[in-house]
Structure formats: structure tokens, C-alpha cells
Amino acid sequence: MKNLIKAIIFGCVFLFCFSANAQQYYNVLQYGAKNDSSKLATQAIKKAIDAAVKKGGGTIYFPAGKYLTGAIHLKSNITIFIDAGAELHFSDHFDDYLPMVKSRYEGVDVTSFSPLFYAYKAENISIIGRGIIDGHGKKWWDFVEGYKEGQPRSKWQNTFDELNKEITLPDDPRQMKRGFLRPPFIQTMFCKNVLIDGITIRNSPFWTVNPEFCENVKIHAVTINNPHSPNTDGINPESCKNVHISDCHISVGDDCITIKSGKDEPGRKMAVPAENYVITNCTMLSGHGGVVIGSEMSGDVRKIAISNCVFDGTDRGIRIKTARGRGGVVEEIRVSNIIMKNIKQQAIVLDMQYAKTNIEPVSARTPRFKNIHFSNITGQVNEAAYLNGLEEMPIENITFNDINMDAKTGFKISAADKIEFHNVQVNTEIGPSLMASKVNNLVINGLKTYQPHANAAVVDLRNVADVFLYNAFPTKDTTTYLKLSGATTKNVTLGNNNFKNIKAAVKKEQDVSEMITVISGDKGQ
């Protein structure tokens, strides 16, 4: 019995010691860092990380104060804990981000400046706390914006050239040939179990939070503030699997959240999709787009859920973009419960001609957008939506359900197939609520406006085929509900509409040769 008690006591002591060791804190002040920013803390932080790694991992602790540092490289089982009142200020001396490391820049795999926080093939890594990290990006921005073609090569560009002789170039190689690629703020490469929680990030040199080829990524309660500045996107998870972004507040110089998977031939060569992403409960203020997919999507983007977000002041709301030459497919996207206000351009964009290109035969270079669904969205915007497919590859299977928009102009759709509207209200200042051309298989169910215009139909269709319009009940001030034009317009069916309060339910131009089919239930036709 005594031996049993001794064994139990020994086991408890062992487990306590093991647990204490596994959760050990490594205070950077004890490794030579100064919290008055009087001394570069890069080596002190590295010593603390190395000490933790020797014990199997631990928490690198930054108590209150200001720290000046260069690049920080994380290893497996390392947590960076930036406490309330602590600020990490990253040096703006470019040499503090050498030697160059394996990285990815706008979908192209390169060797370049070390990101400010960097991890490569690590597991169980975290950056947490209520403190601040500041990238002091202005010097990086100034170098790029002041760059002139043909100027003498810097030592950093010469190093880049030497290390990237064999890289696969995108269709437009100008950035790669320039050879000065600003580092992302936080870039984790080929990592598993990544957590970024609670911190405030500001003044990123380039993209801010940029996981690449990672699995199981959680970004929670992060605040990102970048001023008007070039390419300072907020959160860019690229070619990752199982990503959860929640409760974040983002105001940046470019897109707030962007999903990517590689660019052109380099992206198709790697062929790693972005998949299984959830984005929820976030607010986006200044930025080119609230949530953006592409244009670097050559490795595919699929199974994405975006919900319960507020966009207030961004240029666009949801934007999905690509161009010929990218290849790849964007599919299985769900967007729901979104509020948009003060959107300077479009609430929703699906643009397959983001860059000017020439028509080419369908091949691996041809991108695709399909199976994308929008529901429960309200907005005060400039333009309700812009859908622009390719002649050789139309946008396919897109639905809009329970949408309420106040907009200067309405929905504009071109080169698309299998498009549906159900219970959509678009109050425009000018023009139709819906304008579509070169669209097949179009369903319009209960589309309405409370601001009709005497010189424009509510729905304006040109060169459309296989249309079913039903459950329309336009207001009495409506002059024309449906306008049809175009020699290829055919097979238009109306049903269960109430047109008795308006002057002309349908206006058909002379170039439309087919008759309209009216099924039972229409009134006032």
C-alpha cells in the first residue's frame, strides 16, 4: 500500500513538472531584450525561441513596453505572447530581413526578404495577446512607389536575381524582373495548426496576414489598421485548407480579406487549392474589397462560407476576379447575412475579365466561376452587382436570394448561364434594376423596385435565351417592367405576374422575332 501511495505521489509530481515545463514562459527581457526600444531585440528573441525549442516548445513572452526587432522566425510548438501594453516595432532597415527565405509573392514562389514573422514547415504555432505589432511599412512603400524602370540595381535586387534564376514566371513577369518584393508581415509556409488571436497589427510593408500552403488556420479577434498604402491587404490565406477567420476588424490600403491559390503557370504547377474557409462576424472599413477571391486563383478556390459581416466604406463588397491565362476554378461559394453601406463601387462583382486579354481556345489557361450563391444581403451601394463572364466560358449557376439594395445602378450581367433571382429588391437612382445580355437560363422570381423610372424598364434583357419571369408585382408608377431586345432573344416565358397597375408590362424591340409565352395566372398582360 505504501509503495502504491509513493507511486501515485511520484506520478503526480512528474505530471505537474511535465505540465509546468510544457507551458513554460520565456520572458524576452531575460534573454537580453530591452522594452524601451533602445536596442534591436532580434537576437534576444531568437535566443528565447531556441531555448524553448530545446524543451519541446513554450511561450515567448513580451511584457509591457516597446521593443525594436528585425525578422522573427517561429518554430514548432512556439507561442508568441504579446501582452497588453507591449508593442513590437519592426525595423525599417531592409538588411534586418536578410538572409532571404523561401516565400510566395502574389501567387509566385520565390526566394525573397524574410517576412517580419515567418515560419516554414512548423506545427502548433501562435501569435496571441492584446499587444500591438507595427511594421513601419512607409520606407518599403516609398521604395516601390518611387521605383523607376532602368534605375541602377540595388544590392537586394542583385541578391534576388541570383537566388531566383530558375523560378516559374507568371504571364506578366514585371514584378519578378523588378526584383524588389516587399515582405508580408506574417507569413507561415507549409505549416499546420496556426493561431493568430487578439493582437492589433498596423503599417504592414505588404500583405498583412498571409498563410501559405497551411492546414488548420484560425485568425480570431485580430485588428488590422493600415493607412492608404500599396498592396497592404489585411488577411490573405493562400492555397490553405481548413481556415477560420472570425471577429476581426479590418481597415487597410487594399483588400480586407482575400482568398488566393497561385498565379498563372506557377499556380497551376503547384496545384494547391484554397478550400474549406469560413469567414464570419467581421467588420471591414477602408479597403478595395470586403472579401475578395482572386485574381490569383489558378490552383482553384472551393468550399468557402462568408457570413454575418459588415462592410462599411469599402470600394466593393464581395469581389471574385480572374482573367484568361489564370486557369483554375472558383466554385461552391456561399455568401449570407451581409450588411453593406457606403460601398463606392459594386456590392457584388464576378469578373472574369479583370485584365484585358484576347479570346483563346478553352484550355488549362481558361478560368471558371460556378456554383456561387448570395443570400440575405442588404446594401447602400453605387452599383448593385457586376457579373462579367467570358464568351468561351460563361459564369455558371449563380443565385441571388432575399437581396435588398439601394443603388445608383442595378445588376449588370453579361456572358452567363443558369442565373436565378428570388425575392430581390433593387431600388436604383437611374436605369433598370436588372440588365442582362448574352445570358441563358435566366430565372427571375419576384424581382421588384420601389423606384421605377419612366425612361427605363425594371428588367432589361438583350440577347437572352430560356427566361422564366414570374411573381412580379410592380408598383403603379412603373411604366415598363420588362424590355426585350436582340436577335438571339428567345424562349421567354411569363407566369403568375400582376401587371394590372402599369402601362406596358413588356416592351419588345423589332429585332426580337420570337413570341413571348404567357402561362396562366398573369394579370394585365
C-alpha positions as CSV (number, residue, x, y, z in Angstrom):
1,M,0.0,0.0,0.0
2,K,2.8,2.4,0.9
3,N,4.5,1.6,-2.4
4,L,1.3,2.4,-4.2
5,I,0.9,5.7,-2.5
6,K,4.5,6.6,-3.3
7,A,3.9,5.7,-6.9
8,I,0.9,7.9,-7.1
9,I,2.7,10.8,-5.4
10,F,5.6,10.4,-7.8
11,G,3.3,10.2,-10.8
12,C,1.5,13.4,-9.7
13,V,4.8,15.2,-9.2
14,F,6.0,14.0,-12.6
15,L,2.8,15.2,-14.4
16,F,3.0,18.5,-12.6
17,C,6.6,19.1,-13.6
18,F,5.9,17.9,-17.2
19,S,2.9,20.2,-17.4
20,A,4.8,23.2,-16.0
21,N,7.7,22.6,-18.4
22,A,5.3,22.2,-21.4
23,Q,3.7,25.6,-20.6
24,Q,6.9,27.3,-19.7
25,Y,7.2,31.1,-20.4
26,Y,10.4,32.6,-21.8
27,N,10.5,36.3,-20.9
28,V,12.4,38.0,-23.7
29,L,13.8,40.5,-21.1
30,Q,15.7,37.7,-19.5
31,Y,17.4,37.0,-22.9
32,G,18.7,40.5,-23.4
33,A,15.8,42.3,-25.0
34,K,15.1,45.9,-24.0
35,N,11.5,47.1,-23.6
36,D,12.4,50.8,-24.2
37,S,13.2,50.1,-27.9
38,S,16.8,51.3,-27.2
39,K,18.3,48.1,-28.7
40,L,17.5,45.7,-31.5
41,A,16.0,42.7,-29.9
42,T,16.2,40.3,-32.8
43,Q,19.0,38.1,-31.3
44,A,17.4,38.1,-27.8
45,I,14.1,36.9,-29.3
46,K,15.9,34.2,-31.2
47,K,17.7,33.0,-28.1
48,A,14.4,32.8,-26.2
49,I,12.8,30.8,-29.1
50,D,15.9,28.5,-29.3
51,A,15.7,27.9,-25.5
52,A,12.0,27.0,-25.8
53,V,12.6,24.7,-28.8
54,K,15.2,22.7,-26.7
55,K,12.5,22.0,-24.2
56,G,9.9,21.0,-26.8
57,G,8.2,24.3,-27.1
58,G,6.9,27.1,-25.0
59,T,5.6,30.7,-24.8
60,I,7.8,33.6,-25.8
61,Y,6.6,36.4,-23.5
62,F,6.7,40.1,-24.2
63,P,5.7,42.1,-21.1
64,A,4.5,45.8,-21.4
65,G,7.0,48.1,-23.2
66,K,8.3,48.9,-26.6
67,Y,10.6,46.5,-28.5
68,L,12.6,47.1,-31.7
69,T,13.2,44.0,-33.8
70,G,14.0,42.5,-37.2
71,A,12.6,39.3,-38.6
72,I,11.2,36.8,-36.1
73,H,11.3,33.1,-37.2
74,L,8.9,30.8,-35.4
75,K,9.5,27.1,-34.8
76,S,7.1,24.2,-33.9
77,N,5.2,24.5,-30.6
78,I,6.1,28.1,-30.1
79,T,3.6,30.8,-29.0
80,I,4.4,34.4,-29.2
81,F,2.5,36.2,-26.4
82,I,2.4,40.0,-26.7
83,D,0.8,41.2,-23.5
84,A,-1.4,44.2,-23.1
85,G,0.8,47.3,-23.2
86,A,3.5,45.6,-25.2
87,E,4.4,46.9,-28.7
88,L,6.7,45.2,-31.2
89,H,8.1,47.7,-33.6
90,F,9.8,46.2,-36.7
91,S,12.9,47.8,-38.1
92,D,12.6,49.6,-41.4
93,H,16.2,48.7,-42.4
94,F,15.9,46.2,-45.2
95,D,19.1,44.4,-44.1
96,D,17.3,43.2,-41.0
97,Y,15.2,40.9,-43.2
98,L,18.2,39.0,-44.7
99,P,19.1,36.3,-45.5
100,M,16.3,35.9,-48.0
101,V,14.0,32.9,-47.4
102,K,11.6,30.7,-49.4
103,S,8.4,32.8,-49.8
104,R,5.5,33.4,-52.1
105,Y,4.7,36.8,-53.7
106,E,1.3,37.4,-55.4
107,G,1.0,33.7,-56.2
108,V,4.5,33.1,-57.4
109,D,7.0,31.0,-55.5
110,V,10.3,32.9,-54.9
111,T,13.2,33.4,-52.5
112,S,13.0,36.9,-51.1
113,F,13.1,39.2,-48.0
114,S,12.1,37.3,-44.8
115,P,8.6,38.2,-43.7
116,L,8.5,40.1,-40.4
117,F,7.0,37.0,-38.7
118,Y,8.0,33.8,-40.6
119,A,7.5,30.1,-40.2
120,Y,8.4,27.3,-42.6
121,K,7.1,23.7,-42.1
122,A,6.2,24.3,-38.5
123,E,3.3,22.9,-36.4
124,N,1.4,24.3,-33.4
125,I,2.4,28.0,-33.7
126,S,0.6,31.0,-32.3
127,I,0.8,34.8,-32.2
128,I,-1.5,35.9,-29.4
129,G,-2.2,38.7,-26.9
130,R,-3.6,42.2,-26.6
131,G,-0.5,44.0,-27.7
132,I,0.5,45.8,-30.9
133,I,2.8,44.9,-33.7
134,D,3.9,47.7,-36.1
135,G,5.5,47.0,-39.4
136,H,6.7,50.6,-40.1
137,G,6.0,50.0,-43.8
138,K,6.5,53.5,-45.1
139,K,10.1,53.0,-46.2
140,W,9.0,49.9,-48.1
141,W,6.1,51.7,-49.7
142,D,8.3,54.6,-50.7
143,F,10.8,52.4,-52.4
144,V,8.2,50.7,-54.5
145,E,6.3,53.8,-55.4
146,G,9.4,55.7,-56.2
147,Y,10.9,53.0,-58.3
148,K,11.7,53.8,-62.0
149,E,12.5,51.3,-64.7
150,G,16.1,51.3,-65.7
151,Q,17.5,52.7,-62.4
152,P,20.7,51.0,-61.1
153,R,20.1,47.7,-59.3
154,S,20.3,47.7,-55.6
155,K,22.2,45.0,-53.6
156,W,18.9,43.5,-52.6
157,Q,17.8,43.2,-56.2
158,N,21.1,41.6,-57.2
159,T,20.7,39.1,-54.4
160,F,17.1,38.4,-55.5
161,D,18.3,37.9,-59.2
162,E,20.9,35.4,-58.1
163,L,18.5,33.4,-55.9
164,N,15.6,33.3,-58.4
165,K,17.2,32.3,-61.7
166,E,15.0,29.2,-62.1
167,I,11.6,30.4,-60.9
168,T,8.5,29.8,-63.0
169,L,7.3,33.2,-64.2
170,P,3.7,34.4,-64.4
171,D,2.2,35.7,-67.7
172,D,3.2,39.2,-66.6
173,P,6.7,38.9,-65.1
174,R,7.4,42.6,-64.5
175,Q,7.3,42.4,-60.7
176,M,9.6,39.4,-60.7
177,K,12.0,41.1,-63.0
178,R,12.0,44.2,-60.9
179,G,13.4,42.0,-58.2
180,F,12.3,44.0,-55.1
181,L,9.5,42.3,-53.4
182,R,8.3,43.7,-50.1
183,P,7.9,41.1,-47.3
184,P,4.5,40.1,-45.9
185,F,4.0,41.0,-42.2
186,I,3.1,37.5,-41.1
187,Q,3.7,34.6,-43.5
188,T,3.5,30.9,-42.5
189,M,4.6,28.4,-45.1
190,F,3.6,24.8,-45.2
191,C,2.5,24.9,-41.5
192,K,-0.2,23.1,-39.5
193,N,-2.2,24.4,-36.6
194,V,-1.7,28.1,-36.8
195,L,-3.4,30.5,-34.4
196,I,-3.4,34.3,-34.6
197,D,-5.6,35.8,-31.8
198,G,-6.3,39.2,-30.3
199,I,-3.4,41.3,-31.5
200,T,-3.5,44.7,-33.2
201,I,-1.5,44.9,-36.4
202,R,-0.6,48.1,-38.2
203,N,1.6,49.6,-41.0
204,S,2.4,46.4,-42.9
205,P,5.0,46.6,-45.6
206,F,2.9,44.4,-47.9
207,W,0.2,41.8,-47.3
208,T,-0.5,41.6,-43.6
209,V,-1.5,38.0,-42.5
210,N,-0.5,35.6,-45.3
211,P,-0.7,31.9,-44.5
212,E,0.6,29.8,-47.5
213,F,0.0,26.1,-48.0
214,C,-1.1,25.8,-44.4
215,E,-3.7,23.5,-42.8
216,N,-5.9,24.3,-39.8
217,V,-5.5,28.1,-39.6
218,K,-7.5,30.2,-37.1
219,I,-7.4,34.0,-37.2
220,H,-9.6,35.4,-34.4
221,A,-10.3,38.9,-32.9
222,V,-7.5,40.5,-34.8
223,T,-7.5,44.2,-35.6
224,I,-5.6,45.4,-38.7
225,N,-5.1,49.0,-39.4
226,N,-3.1,50.0,-42.5
227,P,-3.3,53.5,-44.0
228,H,-3.8,54.3,-47.6
229,S,-0.8,52.3,-48.9
230,P,0.1,50.0,-51.8
231,N,-1.0,46.3,-51.6
232,T,-1.4,46.3,-47.8
233,D,-4.2,43.7,-47.8
234,G,-5.5,42.5,-44.4
235,I,-5.8,38.7,-44.4
236,N,-4.7,36.7,-47.4
237,P,-4.8,32.9,-46.8
238,E,-3.4,31.3,-50.0
239,S,-3.6,27.7,-51.0
240,C,-4.6,26.7,-47.5
241,K,-7.1,24.1,-46.1
242,N,-9.4,24.5,-43.2
243,V,-9.3,28.2,-42.4
244,H,-11.4,30.0,-39.9
245,I,-11.5,33.8,-39.8
246,S,-13.8,35.4,-37.2
247,D,-14.5,38.5,-35.2
248,C,-11.8,40.6,-36.9
249,H,-11.8,44.3,-37.6
250,I,-10.0,45.4,-40.8
251,S,-9.2,48.8,-42.4
252,V,-6.4,48.6,-44.9
253,G,-4.9,50.1,-48.1
254,D,-6.1,47.3,-50.4
255,D,-8.4,44.3,-50.0
256,C,-9.6,43.4,-46.4
257,I,-9.7,39.6,-46.8
258,T,-8.5,37.9,-50.0
259,I,-8.5,34.2,-50.9
260,K,-5.9,33.1,-53.4
261,S,-4.3,29.9,-54.8
262,G,-1.4,30.9,-57.1
263,K,-1.0,32.8,-60.3
264,D,-0.9,31.6,-63.9
265,E,1.5,28.8,-64.7
266,P,3.2,28.9,-61.3
267,G,-0.1,28.4,-59.5
268,R,-1.2,25.6,-61.9
269,K,2.1,23.9,-61.4
270,M,1.8,23.9,-57.6
271,A,-1.9,23.0,-57.9
272,V,-2.8,23.5,-54.3
273,P,-6.4,24.8,-53.8
274,A,-7.8,27.2,-51.2
275,E,-10.6,25.2,-49.7
276,N,-12.8,24.9,-46.6
277,Y,-12.7,28.5,-45.5
278,V,-15.2,30.1,-43.0
279,I,-15.2,33.9,-42.7
280,T,-17.7,35.2,-40.1
281,N,-18.5,38.1,-37.7
282,C,-16.0,40.5,-39.2
283,T,-16.2,44.3,-39.9
284,M,-14.4,45.8,-42.9
285,L,-14.0,49.5,-43.3
286,S,-11.5,51.1,-45.7
287,G,-10.3,48.7,-48.4
288,H,-10.6,48.0,-52.1
289,G,-12.8,45.0,-51.3
290,G,-14.5,43.5,-48.3
291,V,-13.9,39.8,-49.2
292,V,-12.2,39.1,-52.5
293,I,-11.4,35.9,-54.3
294,G,-8.6,36.1,-56.8
295,S,-7.4,37.3,-59.1
296,E,-4.6,34.7,-58.3
297,M,-6.8,31.6,-58.2
298,S,-5.0,29.3,-60.6
299,G,-4.9,26.4,-58.1
300,D,-8.7,26.5,-57.5
301,V,-10.8,28.0,-54.7
302,R,-13.7,26.0,-53.4
303,K,-16.0,25.4,-50.4
304,I,-16.0,28.9,-48.9
305,A,-18.6,30.3,-46.5
306,I,-18.8,34.0,-45.8
307,S,-21.5,35.2,-43.3
308,N,-22.5,37.8,-40.7
309,C,-20.2,40.5,-41.8
310,V,-20.5,44.3,-42.1
311,F,-18.7,46.2,-44.9
312,D,-18.9,50.0,-44.4
313,G,-16.8,52.2,-46.7
314,T,-15.0,49.6,-48.8
315,D,-14.8,50.2,-52.6
316,R,-16.6,46.9,-53.2
317,G,-18.3,44.3,-51.1
318,I,-17.8,40.7,-52.4
319,R,-15.4,40.6,-55.4
320,I,-14.4,37.5,-57.3
321,K,-12.0,38.2,-60.1
322,T,-9.8,36.4,-62.7
323,A,-8.6,36.7,-66.3
324,R,-7.7,34.5,-69.2
325,G,-4.4,32.8,-68.5
326,R,-5.1,32.1,-64.9
327,G,-6.9,28.8,-65.3
328,G,-8.4,27.3,-62.1
329,V,-12.0,27.2,-60.9
330,V,-13.9,29.1,-58.2
331,E,-16.8,27.1,-57.0
332,E,-19.0,26.2,-54.0
333,I,-19.2,29.7,-52.5
334,R,-21.9,30.8,-50.1
335,V,-22.3,34.4,-49.0
336,S,-25.1,35.2,-46.5
337,N,-26.2,37.7,-43.9
338,I,-24.1,40.6,-45.1
339,I,-24.7,44.3,-44.5
340,M,-23.1,46.8,-46.9
341,K,-23.0,50.6,-46.6
342,N,-21.2,53.4,-48.3
343,I,-19.9,51.0,-51.0
344,K,-18.1,53.2,-53.5
345,Q,-18.5,50.8,-56.5
346,Q,-20.2,47.4,-56.7
347,A,-21.7,45.4,-53.9
348,I,-21.0,42.1,-55.7
349,V,-18.5,41.5,-58.5
350,L,-17.9,38.3,-60.5
351,D,-15.4,39.5,-63.2
352,M,-13.6,37.1,-65.5
353,Q,-12.0,39.9,-67.5
354,Y,-10.1,41.6,-64.7
355,A,-7.2,42.1,-67.1
356,K,-7.6,42.8,-70.8
357,T,-6.9,39.7,-72.8
358,N,-7.7,38.2,-76.2
359,I,-10.2,35.3,-76.8
360,E,-8.4,32.0,-76.9
361,P,-9.5,28.3,-77.1
362,V,-10.6,26.7,-73.9
363,S,-7.7,25.1,-72.2
364,A,-6.0,24.8,-68.8
365,R,-5.5,28.5,-69.1
366,T,-9.3,29.2,-69.0
367,P,-10.7,30.0,-65.6
368,R,-14.2,29.1,-64.4
369,F,-16.7,30.5,-62.0
370,K,-19.6,28.3,-61.0
371,N,-22.0,27.3,-58.1
372,I,-21.8,30.7,-56.2
373,H,-24.8,31.7,-54.1
374,F,-25.7,35.0,-52.4
375,S,-28.5,35.4,-49.8
376,N,-29.8,37.8,-47.1
377,I,-27.8,40.8,-48.2
378,T,-28.7,44.5,-47.7
379,G,-26.8,47.4,-49.1
380,Q,-26.5,51.0,-49.8
381,V,-24.1,51.0,-52.8
382,N,-23.1,52.6,-56.0
383,E,-23.8,49.6,-58.3
384,A,-25.7,46.5,-57.1
385,A,-23.7,43.9,-59.0
386,Y,-21.5,43.3,-62.0
387,L,-21.2,39.8,-63.5
388,N,-18.9,39.6,-66.5
389,G,-18.1,36.2,-67.9
390,L,-16.0,35.0,-70.8
391,E,-17.5,34.4,-74.2
392,E,-15.9,31.0,-74.3
393,M,-16.6,30.2,-70.6
394,P,-19.7,31.9,-69.2
395,I,-20.2,32.3,-65.4
396,E,-22.4,29.4,-64.4
397,N,-25.1,28.6,-61.7
398,I,-25.3,31.8,-59.7
399,T,-28.2,32.6,-57.4
400,F,-29.4,35.7,-55.5
401,N,-32.0,35.2,-52.7
402,D,-33.5,37.7,-50.4
403,I,-31.4,40.7,-51.5
404,N,-32.3,44.3,-50.7
405,M,-30.2,47.1,-52.4
406,D,-30.5,50.8,-52.7
407,A,-28.1,51.6,-55.5
408,K,-27.3,54.2,-58.1
409,T,-27.4,51.5,-60.8
410,G,-28.7,47.9,-60.6
411,F,-27.4,44.4,-61.6
412,K,-25.5,44.2,-64.8
413,I,-24.8,40.7,-66.2
414,S,-23.0,39.5,-69.3
415,A,-21.9,36.1,-70.6
416,A,-23.6,33.9,-68.0
417,D,-25.7,30.7,-67.7
418,K,-28.1,29.5,-65.1
419,I,-28.7,32.7,-63.2
420,E,-31.5,33.0,-60.7
421,F,-33.1,35.8,-58.7
422,H,-35.6,35.1,-55.9
423,N,-37.1,37.8,-53.8
424,V,-34.7,40.5,-54.9
425,Q,-35.4,44.2,-54.4
426,V,-33.2,46.8,-56.1
427,N,-34.1,50.5,-55.8
428,T,-32.0,52.3,-58.4
429,E,-31.4,56.1,-58.9
430,I,-31.1,55.6,-62.6
431,G,-31.7,52.8,-65.1
432,P,-33.0,49.2,-64.8
433,S,-32.8,47.1,-61.6
434,L,-31.5,44.3,-63.8
435,M,-29.8,44.5,-67.1
436,A,-28.6,41.3,-68.7
437,S,-27.0,40.4,-72.1
438,K,-25.8,37.1,-73.5
439,V,-27.4,35.1,-70.7
440,N,-29.0,31.7,-71.0
441,N,-31.3,30.0,-68.5
442,L,-32.4,33.1,-66.5
443,V,-35.0,32.8,-63.7
444,I,-36.5,36.0,-62.3
445,N,-38.8,35.4,-59.4
446,G,-40.4,38.3,-57.6
447,L,-37.8,40.9,-58.6
448,K,-39.1,44.4,-57.6
449,T,-38.3,48.0,-57.2
450,Y,-40.0,50.9,-55.4
451,Q,-38.2,53.4,-57.5
452,P,-39.2,52.7,-61.1
453,H,-38.1,55.1,-63.9
454,A,-40.2,56.4,-66.8
455,N,-37.4,56.0,-69.3
456,A,-36.2,52.6,-68.2
457,A,-37.7,49.1,-67.8
458,V,-37.3,47.4,-64.4
459,V,-35.8,44.4,-66.2
460,D,-33.8,45.0,-69.5
461,L,-32.8,41.8,-71.3
462,R,-30.8,41.7,-74.6
463,N,-29.8,38.5,-76.4
464,V,-31.1,36.2,-73.7
465,A,-32.5,32.7,-74.1
466,D,-34.6,30.4,-71.9
467,V,-36.0,33.0,-69.5
468,F,-38.7,32.4,-66.9
469,L,-40.1,35.5,-65.2
470,Y,-42.8,35.1,-62.6
471,N,-44.3,36.5,-59.4
472,A,-43.7,40.1,-60.4
473,F,-46.0,42.7,-58.8
474,P,-44.7,46.1,-59.9
475,T,-45.8,49.4,-58.3
476,K,-48.4,51.5,-60.0
477,D,-45.8,54.1,-61.1
478,T,-44.0,51.6,-63.2
479,T,-44.1,52.4,-67.0
480,T,-42.4,49.2,-68.3
481,Y,-41.5,46.2,-66.4
482,L,-39.7,44.0,-69.0
483,K,-37.8,45.1,-72.1
484,L,-36.6,42.6,-74.6
485,S,-34.1,43.2,-77.5
486,G,-31.5,41.3,-79.5
487,A,-31.8,38.9,-82.4
488,T,-30.9,35.9,-80.3
489,T,-33.5,36.6,-77.6
490,K,-35.8,33.5,-77.5
491,N,-37.9,31.3,-75.3
492,V,-39.1,33.9,-72.8
493,T,-41.9,32.7,-70.5
494,L,-44.0,34.8,-68.1
495,G,-46.3,33.4,-65.4
496,N,-48.2,34.4,-62.3
497,N,-47.4,38.1,-62.6
498,N,-49.6,41.1,-61.7
499,F,-49.2,43.8,-64.3
500,K,-52.6,45.5,-64.0
501,N,-51.2,48.7,-62.5
502,I,-48.7,49.5,-65.2
503,K,-48.9,50.9,-68.7
504,A,-46.8,48.3,-70.6
505,A,-45.8,45.1,-69.0
506,V,-43.5,44.1,-71.8
507,K,-41.7,46.2,-74.5
508,K,-40.3,44.0,-77.3
509,E,-38.0,45.6,-79.8
510,Q,-38.3,44.8,-83.5
511,D,-35.1,42.6,-83.6
512,V,-36.8,40.1,-81.3
513,S,-38.6,37.6,-83.6
514,E,-40.0,35.1,-81.2
515,M,-43.3,35.4,-79.4
516,I,-43.4,35.5,-75.6
517,T,-45.1,32.6,-73.8
518,V,-47.6,33.6,-71.1
519,I,-48.8,30.8,-68.8
520,S,-51.9,31.1,-66.7
521,G,-52.1,33.4,-63.8
522,D,-50.8,36.7,-65.4
523,K,-53.0,39.7,-64.9
524,G,-52.9,42.9,-67.0
525,Q,-50.7,41.4,-69.8
